[in-house]
Amino acid sequence: MTHTTEKLFKTLPLCAAIGFGAMTMGMGAAMAQGDENPANDPSTAIVTVNGVEYPLDVFRMFYNERLQGNENTPEMQERAFNDFLSLIVASQQAETDNLETNREVQAALELRRMMILSSATLQEWTAQAQPSEEDLKKAYEQFAEQAKRTEYRARHILLDDQEKAQDIIKQLKKKKGKNFEKLAEENSLGPTAEKGGDLGWFDSRQMVKPFADAVAEMEVGTFTTEPVQTQFGWHVIMLEEVRDAEPPSFEEVKPELEARLKSQIVLDKINELREKAKVELNEDVVKMKKGAEDPAEAGDGDKKAD
């Protein structure tokens, strides 16, 4: 079995799938252990309905789709197996009624086939893609450059009234800001009041814009001489420290960078195939489609005469 096939058919352990099949269908013998256990072969039929065998790997794919977001429990397994049986008998009836010849059904089947094959190709390419260490280092350099940002450490006093904020600023001016912590503890409405208004380290993305803009214009050791208004109230801010934030290390972001480069390799392959492909557009069909979507509706005849 190829890597792609293994990935496509990767599901719960075989014995688990057969296990609840045995519970539902009475196939206790299928629980036998050992290398000769037919459950070790995904092509083994899990059930035969009206003389048609349905292999285990088909059911496992069906079960995986049902399992997404749900807990793998015996109840879930039994419910899925019963749904699988309903799917089988309904699809068999469709074949009996010759619905496979229906144009919409054929189109849906063809689209599904194309999507499955496309997915298999993308999985295979992704597995084969191996970004070089040099490419990873270059990607990290670009990432580190983009990740550069300034971090600030500040305190603030949050108030619900502009006049109160202006009064706090007057008190700060009298003592050149040395009483900031005390005033924050006594007056701030924010959760940092008990810490003297200390906000710790943050960057501009973590704060609402008016607050971030005000901090970015301040000098270390100063406080705002005018209250800063946000949706939370009126702020008096003191800037204590500024530093350049260190980006995550290469090893920390390597898996993410590798995934990005793999995706780019796959995208390049797709674009290469598109460029090589001989595409012949049916202009007549395109023209007909555009005509059908023309905003000039054929409803003028409905207008009442003057």
C-alpha positions in Angstrom: 0.0 0.0 0.0 1.4 3.4 -0.9 1.9 6.2 1.5 -1.0 8.1 0.0 -3.3 5.1 0.2 -2.3 4.5 3.9 -3.1 8.2 4.7 -6.4 8.1 2.9 -7.5 5.0 4.7 -6.0 5.7 8.1 -8.7 5.2 10.7 -9.5 3.6 14.0 -7.9 0.1 14.7 -9.4 -2.7 12.6 -10.5 -4.7 15.6 -12.5 -1.8 16.9 -14.4 -1.5 13.6 -15.0 -5.3 13.5 -15.8 -5.3 17.2 -19.0 -3.3 17.0 -19.8 -5.0 13.7 -19.7 -8.2 15.7 -21.9 -6.6 18.4 -24.4 -5.6 15.7 -24.2 -8.5 13.4 -23.3 -11.3 15.7 -19.9 -11.9 14.1 -18.1 -13.0 17.3 -15.7 -15.1 15.4 -14.3 -12.0 13.7 -12.8 -11.0 17.0 -10.1 -13.7 16.8 -6.6 -12.4 17.4 -3.4 -13.1 15.5 -1.9 -12.5 12.1 -4.5 -14.7 10.5 -7.3 -12.5 11.7 -9.2 -11.3 8.5 -9.6 -7.9 10.2 -5.9 -7.3 9.5 -6.8 -7.2 5.8 -8.7 -3.9 4.9 -10.1 -5.6 1.8 -11.9 -8.1 4.0 -15.7 -7.6 3.7 -17.2 -6.2 6.9 -20.7 -7.0 5.6 -22.4 -8.7 2.7 -25.8 -7.2 1.6 -27.9 -8.9 -1.1 -24.9 -10.8 -2.2 -22.6 -7.7 -2.5 -19.5 -7.5 -0.3 -18.5 -4.2 1.3 -14.8 -4.1 2.3 -13.7 -2.9 5.7 -11.7 0.0 4.4 -14.8 1.6 2.8 -16.6 1.4 6.1 -13.6 2.8 8.0 -13.6 5.9 5.7 -17.3 6.3 6.3 -16.8 6.0 10.0 -14.0 8.5 10.1 -16.2 11.1 8.4 -18.9 10.5 11.0 -16.4 10.5 13.9 -15.2 14.1 13.3 -16.0 16.2 16.3 -17.6 13.2 18.1 -16.2 10.8 20.7 -15.3 7.3 19.6 -17.7 5.3 21.8 -19.5 1.9 21.3 -22.8 3.8 20.9 -21.3 6.0 18.2 -19.8 2.9 16.4 -23.1 1.1 16.4 -25.0 4.1 15.2 -22.5 4.6 12.4 -22.7 1.0 11.3 -26.5 1.1 11.2 -26.2 4.3 9.1 -23.7 2.5 6.8 -26.3 -0.3 6.3 -28.9 2.3 5.4 -26.5 3.9 2.9 -25.8 0.5 1.3 -29.5 -0.4 0.8 -30.3 3.0 -0.5 -27.5 3.0 -2.9 -28.4 -0.5 -4.1 -31.9 0.7 -4.8 -30.5 3.6 -6.8 -28.6 1.1 -8.9 -31.8 -1.0 -9.3 -33.7 2.1 -10.4 -30.9 2.9 -12.9 -30.3 6.3 -11.3 -26.6 6.1 -12.2 -27.7 7.3 -15.7 -29.2 10.5 -14.3 -27.1 13.4 -15.6 -27.0 15.2 -12.2 -26.0 12.0 -10.5 -23.3 11.4 -13.1 -22.0 14.9 -12.6 -21.9 14.6 -8.8 -20.1 11.2 -9.1 -17.5 12.7 -11.5 -17.0 15.7 -9.3 -16.5 13.5 -6.2 -14.0 11.3 -8.2 -12.0 14.4 -9.2 -11.9 15.7 -5.7 -10.7 12.4 -4.3 -8.0 12.1 -6.9 -7.0 15.7 -6.4 -6.8 15.2 -2.6 -4.7 12.1 -3.1 -2.3 14.0 -5.4 -1.9 16.9 -2.9 -1.3 14.5 0.0 1.4 12.7 -2.0 3.1 15.9 -3.1 3.0 17.2 0.5 4.6 14.0 1.8 7.3 14.2 -0.8 8.0 17.9 -0.4 11.2 18.3 1.7 12.2 22.0 2.1 16.0 22.4 2.5 17.6 23.7 5.6 18.8 26.7 3.6 15.2 27.5 2.5 14.0 27.1 6.1 16.7 29.5 7.3 15.7 32.1 4.6 12.1 31.7 5.5 13.0 32.3 9.2 14.9 35.4 8.3 11.8 36.8 6.6 9.6 35.8 9.5 11.9 37.4 12.0 12.0 40.6 10.1 8.2 40.7 9.9 7.9 39.7 13.5 9.9 42.8 14.7 7.9 44.9 17.0 8.2 47.3 19.9 7.0 46.3 23.4 6.0 48.7 26.1 5.7 48.5 29.9 3.2 51.0 31.3 0.8 51.8 34.1 -2.6 53.4 33.8 -5.3 54.9 35.9 -8.8 54.2 34.5 -11.6 56.6 35.3 -15.2 57.0 34.2 -15.1 60.8 33.9 -12.9 63.2 32.0 -12.8 65.7 34.8 -11.7 63.1 37.3 -8.9 62.1 34.9 -7.8 65.7 34.5 -7.8 66.1 38.3 -5.5 63.0 38.6 -3.1 64.6 36.0 -3.0 67.8 38.1 -2.0 65.7 41.2 0.6 63.9 39.2 2.2 67.1 37.9 2.5 68.4 41.5 4.8 65.4 42.4 6.2 64.8 38.9 4.5 61.5 38.6 6.1 59.9 41.7 2.6 59.4 43.2 1.3 57.4 40.1 1.1 54.0 41.8 -0.6 55.4 44.9 -3.2 57.3 42.8 -3.8 54.2 40.7 -4.4 52.1 43.8 -6.8 54.6 45.2 -8.7 55.7 42.0 -8.4 53.3 39.1 -11.4 51.4 38.1 -9.4 48.8 36.2 -8.4 45.3 37.5 -4.8 46.5 37.7 -5.5 49.0 40.4 -4.2 46.8 43.2 -0.9 46.6 41.3 -0.6 50.3 41.0 -2.0 50.2 37.5 0.9 48.0 36.2 -0.1 46.6 32.7 3.2 44.6 32.3 4.7 44.2 28.9 2.6 44.5 25.8 2.7 45.5 22.1 0.4 47.8 20.2 -1.6 44.9 18.8 -2.8 44.0 22.3 -4.3 47.4 23.1 -7.2 49.3 21.7 -6.0 51.9 19.1 -6.4 55.1 21.0 -4.4 53.7 23.9 -1.8 52.1 21.7 -1.4 55.4 19.7 -0.9 57.4 22.8 1.7 55.1 24.3 3.6 55.0 20.9 4.1 58.8 21.1 5.2 58.9 24.7 8.8 59.1 26.1 9.9 56.7 28.9 9.3 58.2 32.3 6.5 60.5 31.2 2.7 60.4 31.8 -0.1 61.7 29.5 -0.9 65.4 30.1 -4.4 64.8 28.6 -6.7 61.9 29.4 -7.0 59.2 26.7 -10.5 58.1 25.9 -11.3 54.5 24.9 -14.5 52.5 25.0 -13.5 51.5 28.6 -13.3 55.1 29.9 -10.7 57.7 30.4 -7.0 56.7 30.9 -4.1 58.4 32.5 -1.0 56.6 31.3 2.6 56.4 32.5 5.3 54.8 30.2 8.0 53.0 32.2 10.1 51.0 29.7 10.4 50.3 25.9 12.2 47.3 24.3 12.5 45.5 21.0 10.6 42.2 21.2 12.6 39.1 20.5 11.0 36.9 17.8 10.5 33.2 18.5 13.6 31.0 17.9 14.1 29.1 14.7 13.4 25.8 16.4 10.2 27.1 17.8 8.7 28.1 14.5 10.5 25.5 12.3 7.4 23.2 12.0 5.2 26.1 10.9 7.8 27.3 8.4 8.2 23.8 7.1 4.4 23.5 6.6 4.4 26.9 4.8 7.2 25.9 2.4 5.6 22.5 1.7 2.3 24.3 0.8 4.3 26.6 -1.5 6.0 23.6 -3.2 2.6 22.0 -3.8 1.2 25.3 -5.1 4.1 25.7 -7.5 3.5 22.2 -8.8 -0.2 23.0 -9.4 0.7 26.2 -11.2 3.3 24.4 -13.3 0.6 21.8 -14.4 -1.8 24.7 -15.2 0.8 26.3 -17.4 1.5 23.1 -19.3 -2.2 22.1 -19.6 -3.9 22.6 -23.0 -7.1 24.4 -22.0 -9.8 24.8 -24.6 -12.7 26.8 -23.4 -16.1 26.3 -25.1 -16.8 29.9 -26.0 -20.4 29.1 -27.1 -21.2 27.8 -23.6 -19.6 30.8 -22.0 -21.6 33.2 -24.1 -24.8 31.3 -23.3 -24.0 31.5 -19.6 -23.4 35.3 -19.8 -26.6 35.8 -21.7 -28.5 33.9 -19.0 -27.1 36.2 -16.3 -27.7 39.4 -18.3 -29.4 42.0 -15.9 -31.7 43.1 -18.7 -34.6 40.8 -17.8 -37.3 39.9 -20.3 -39.9 41.3 -18.1 -40.6 44.6 -19.9 -43.8 43.3 -21.2 -45.2 43.2 -17.7 -45.1 47.0 -17.4 -48.5 48.6 -17.5 -49.3 50.9 -20.3 -49.7 54.5 -19.5 
